Amino acid sequence: MKNTSTFLRDAVILFCLSMLVTAVVSQDKSQAGVSTDAPLANSIISGQLSDLNGNITDARIILQSFQDEKCAKLFSSKKYSEENGRKLQACSRELPPITPDKEGRYQFTNVPAGWYVLLVLWNMNQKPHATVAMFQKGEFIINYSEDKDASGKYDAMAQGQPFYFSGTERLVKDFDYRKGKISKMVKQ
């Protein structure tokens, strides 16, 4: 897999062309929209990742937090501007990325209540779609590089929709590229 910072940069550049821009901002929890209340022990966001080749075991899974619903809506807005990008930087942050196990399972534990979005960065062995590099499948927008990287694979990113997490539950967010149909092409 490519250097993580290079891969993130490439993914952000591709998403800027369409609608979504994010940035890692180092802020304390009260500024980043994560509840300062201690999360419950069963406060878990987990799931399983799979693509056309089976379980995704080499990936970076990122949980991005938002200060509030307004910030989450700004993240989803199709009206990108530099001003909105600055606002988004100020009201969001990424939690440290994790990796899946050998079965493609991941788990974020002790997650405080708040607004979040799930991002998955991985390499695909084959192009998922011949004519477009960005499309929506289920709740995820999928984006991939049209050229193979040095490992001979395609860099890919799946981005879910923002959601509110109560912090008192176990929430399952699976990403299974094999299920469902491409629901819409995303113009670049």
Protein Blocks (a to p, Z undefined) as FASTA:
>chain_A
ZZfklmmmmmmmmmmmmmpccddddddfklnopafbdcdfklccddddddfkopafbdcd
dddddfblmlmmmmmpcbdcfklmmmmmmmgccdddddddfkopacdehiaedddddddd
dddfbdfbfkbcbdcehjbccdddfbdcfkopacddddddddddehlaccdddddfkgoc
dfbdcdZZ
